[in-house]
Amino acid sequence: MPDSLCQLDDFDLPAFTRLAAGFGSDRYGFVVTPNADHLIRLHDDPQFRTLYGHADFVLLDSRFLAHVLRITHGLRLPVCPGSDLTEALFGHVIRRDDKVVLVGGSSEQAQAIATRYGLGGLAHFNPPMGFIRDPAAVEQCLRFVEANSPFRFCFLAVGAPQQEVIARQLKERGRARGLALCVGASLNFLTGEERRAPLWMQRIGLEWLFRLLQDPGRMARRYLVRGPRVFGLLLANPLELRVPWHRIDAHVAGRALRAVIQRKRPSAGQAIGLDEIRGAWSRTGLRQSDLVEALRVLRKDRLIDLGDAGLAVATVVVRSMPVPAANPEANAAADGDERLLMRARARRRSGPCASERRAPTTVRAPHTRSVG
């Protein structure tokens, strides 16, 4: 079992809704939303951990776990429940003509969703029960999703670990384009097949109790027998917040720019010229807006001698500079950090979508926090 029980992305519901809205259909990514049951499965099942290791986004689904960790460890983790995310995307992001794929749920549910939101581009496929054990059925499901690609969103609602298996295989095959979300029973809540807990119960993390009272025969084992194991697992294994690659790049680039300028710093009282700044910038791949902010930081740290007027002039000059190509390997090399250099090289090999990838699960990000 790895040191970390699960790595989470630092997104709450509003933040990830904005990211999902702009994800686009020119690349593929998939989202998983771990709850307490998933954390237990992650501990017990190496194959399930592998599936999670390939996910592009890992969002904490459970307000209950967030409350527990805040009380026991004094930390606040962002929560993005899959059911809330599904409702937010259908209600506020998806347009009438967007291509949307549903895998799971009945044809009646699919029709109800299409009618409710006025969707003209909804494609629905409901695989048979136990399909994940039938290679032909799995292939049929994969081909359906790929035939309806590119899509804006693909909602995989066939339960864990089936939906995660499909999401990963779509990624490995490399034919689908769009954002896939493993959302479990979210379609049932969206169409009223199952009732959600009142908002006050959701907010204090007692939605599990509402579901238990609604269907004790089905939920008792999950919540009363299996579920309590999660407390021991959280004590023995930390949760981690991982940082998106583009944030890591900005962190490395800022440190690289600082290191280069420090090495080129002239004697006291002499200002660093824009030529030196331009040379440092060419090694970092910073965006122009990032470089402007870096100038402000460097002035505050007295690494450059610029008054308000000088900073304004420098900002104009910076904005007129040609943008250098991003070079994350040079970023790391300039910073002298071997761990970041390994990440940069791995990122360079990972292909054109690397800017949205995450730090490898075996290496902690520079500003990763551990819980547990």
N, C-alpha and C positions, 0 to 999 in steps of 0.2 A: 504494500500500500504506500503511495507517495506521501511526502510530508504534508502536502496540501490536500484537504478533502475536496475542495472545489475552488476554481478561480472564477471570480465574478467581474463583470464589467461595470464601471462606475456610471451607471445610467439609472435615473428614476423614470417614471412614466412620461412626463412631459419631454424630458431630454431625448429619450429614445424614440418617442413619436416623431419628433422633429428630424432625427437622423433617418428613420425609416422613410419619412416623406420624401427625403432627398436622395435615397439610395439609388434609384434608377433601375434600368433594365439592361445595362450594358455589361454587367458582371453578375456572378452568382455569390450568394452568401446565405448562411442559415443561422437561425436563432433558436436557442434552447432556454427554457425557463425552469430551473431547478426548484423543487419544493422539498419538504422533509423526506418524502418517500424517495425522491430522486437521490438525495444525499446518501441515504442508506444503500441504495442500489449502486451508487458510485463507489462506496466502500467495499461492497461485496463482489462486484462484477467487473473484472478488468476490461471486458469488451465494451461495457457501457462507458467506462472511463475513456476508452479510445474514441468512442463516438463524440463525447463531450470535448475531447482534445482537438477535434477537427471543426468544432463549431466556431463561427465567426463572432458570435455574440452570445454571452452567457448572462442572463438577467435573473436576479433573485425574484422568485415568484411569491414568496411567503412573508406576509407581514408578521405572522406569528414568530417565525425565526428571527426576523429583524428586531422584534420586541425582546425576545429572549437574549439575543446577543447584546442589545443595548443595556439590559439589566445586569447581565453576568459579566460583561467585558467593558461596559461603558462606551461602546462604539455605536455609531449610527451608520447603518448600511442602506444604500439606495434600494428601493423596491420597485419592481416593474412587473406586476402580475400579468400572466399571459391572457387571462380573461379580460382584464381592463385594457390591455394593449389591443386585443382583437376588436373590442368595442370602439376604442378610440380611432383605429384605422378605418373601420367601416363607417363610423359616424362623422369623421372630420377630415380624413385624408383621401380615401378612395373616391375617384370621380366616376361618373356614370359610364364613361366609355373606357375605363381602365380594364386591362386584361387581368382577371383574378382567377386563381385556380383553387378549388376546394377538394381536398382528399379526405374522405371520411364523412360521416353524417348521411342521412337519408336524402332521397331526391326531394321529398317534401320540405326538408330543412333548407336545401339549396334553393328551391323555388321561393320559399318564404324570405330568405335573405336577399335574393335578386329583386323580389317585389318591394320589400321594405326600403331598400336603398336605391332602387331604380337602376340596377346594374344590367347593362347590355352585353358585357364581355365576361360573364361568369361561366367558367367551365367546371363541371363537377364529376368526380369519380369516386365511387364507393367500393373499395376492395372487399372481398368476402372475409368473413371471420377467420382468423388464423392464417391469413394470406402470406404472412412473413415467412412461414415455413415451406411455402410452395414457390420455388424459383420462377416458374412460369407466371404465377400471379404477381410476384414482385416485378418481373420484367414488364408485364402489362401496365402496372402502375407507373413505373419509371417512364415508359414510352408515352403514356398519356400526358404526364407533366411536361416532358420534353417537346411533345407535339404542340403544346399550348404555350411554348416559350417563344420569344421573351414575354414574361408576365411582369406585372408590377409587384404582386404578392402571390405567394402560394401558401395556403393555410393547411398544414398537415395535422389532422385531428383524428388520428387512429391510435392514440395512446402510446406510452413509453413501454418498451424501447422501439416499437415498430416505426414510429414517426422519425425518430433519430436515425434509424437505419436507412430509411428512404432518403432523408436529407443528406446524409453522408454519401450515399451512392450517387445521388445526383451531382454532388460536388466532384466525386472521383471521375465520373463519366465526362464531365466538362461540357455538356451540351446545353444545359438549362441556363437561363439568364433571368435574374430577378432575385427578390428576397423571399426565402422560404422561412416559415415560422412554425415551430412545433408547439401546438397550442392545446393539445389534449381535449378536454371537455368544453372548451370555450364556445363551440358552436351550439352546444346544448343550452348554455346560458343565454346566448345571443338570441335564440329562437324561442326561449321560454320552455324548452323541454325539461329543464331543471331550473329550480328557483335559486337565486343567489341570496346570501344572507343580507339582512338590512345593513345599510351603510355604517351604522354605529358599531355593529359586530365586525364588519370588515376592517374598520379603522383600528380597533383594539386587538386585532389578530385572532378573532374567534370564529372566523368563517368555517373552520374545520368542525367546530362544535355544532354549528347550524346544519352542516351536511350530515353529520353523525345522527342528529335528531331526525332529519328528514328521511334517512335510509339506514337505520341501525344494522339491519341484516347484512348489507353490503359493505358498510363503512367501519363496523366495529373492529374487525381484525386489523384494518389499515391504521386506524387512529389510536386504538387502545392496546393492541398487542404489538404490532410492528413499530408504530410511530415513536414510542418513548425511547427506542434505541438511539435516536438522533442526538439526545442530550449527551450521552457518553461519547459519541463520535465527535461532537463539536469540541469536547474537552480534550480529546486525544489528537485531533487533526485540525489545523487551522483552515479558515477560509481566507482567500486572498482577493484583493482588488487589483486587477491587472489594468494596464494603461494602453489605450489604442496606439498603434505604431506611429501615426502622424504626431501624437503628442510626444512619444519617445524621441522622434526625429527632431522636434522643436527643442526638446530638452538638450539633446546632444549638440545640436547646431549652436544653441546659445552658449553652451560651455566651450565649444570649439572656438567660436568667435572671441570669447573672452580670453582663452588661452593664447590664441595667436596674437592678439593685440598686446597682451601682457608681455609676450616674448619680444615684441617689436617696440615696446614702450621706450621712448627716448628719455633723456635725462629730465630730472624734475623741472617743472616750469615750462616745458615744451609740449605743445599740443600734437596729438597724432593727426596726421593729415588724412584726407579722404582717400588718397591712393592706398595707404596702409589698410584702411577700412575696407576698400574695394577688394584688395588682395585677400584679406581674411574672409570676406563674404564669399568669394569664389570657392572657398574650401568648405563652406557650410551648407549651401543650398537653401539658405533662409529666403522666405518670401520678402518682398519689399516692406510690407506692413510689419513683419517680424523684425526686420533690420531697423526700422524706425524706432520700434520699442526697445530694441537692444541698445541703440544710441542713447536713449533716455536713461537706461539702467547704467550704462558705462559712464555717463556724465555724473550720475548720482554717486557712483563708486570712485569718481575722480580719476578714471582711466583715460578720459579725454577732457580737454580744457575747452568747453563750449559754454558760452552764456546763452540766454534765451534767444537772442538774435542769431547767434551762430548755429544753434540747434535748428532753428527754422530754415536757415540757408542750407545746412547739411541735409535736412529732410528733403528739400526740393532737389538737391543734387542726387541723393539716394534714389528718389523716385524716378529720376531720369536714367539711372544706370540700367544696362541690359541685365536681365535676370539670369544668373548662372544656373547651369544644370545642377539639380540636387545630386549629391554624392554622399550617401550615408556612410560609406566605408571611409571616405576621407574625414567625415565628421568625427567618427570614432577614433581614427588614427590621430587626428589633431588633438583629441582630448586625452589620448594615452590610456584609454580604458579598454582593456582586452575583452571584457564581457560584452560591452557595447559593440566592439568591433566584430565579434562573432555573430551578434544579432544582425548587424548591418549586412554582413556577407550572406547570412541565411536569407535575409529579406531580399537581397539582390537576386538570389537564385530562385526565389519563390514565384516570380512571374509578374505580369503587368498589374495585378490587383493588390500588390504588396502593401500599398499605402493604407489599405483598410485592414490588414492582417494584425494579429496580436503577437505579443512577445511569447516565445516558446515556453511551454509549461514547465520546463526544467530550469528556467532562469527567471529570477524575480526582477521585475521592472524597477528602475531607479527609485520611484516613489510608490512602491507597492506597500500596502499595509496588511499585516497579518491579524487574523482574529482567531483566537482559540489557543 
